[in-house]
Amino acid sequence: MAIEESNFIVVSNPIWINNNEFAFRSFEDELYIANNENSIEMIAEGVVDFKTR
């Protein structure tokens, strides 16, 4: 998985979401989605906290 090779994830609170994806915040306060196809996509900037439903 691509996320295992990255070094910009904030270790606290990555959140699993549907379809084997999960969301996490980077050290630069950006929100990303990662999946099993070895892709990581930035979806927001300036994120302090986030929640999923």
Secondary structure, DSSP 8 states (H G I E B T S, - for coil): -GGGG-S-B-SS--EEETTTEEEEEBTTSEEEEE-TTS-EEEEEES-S-----
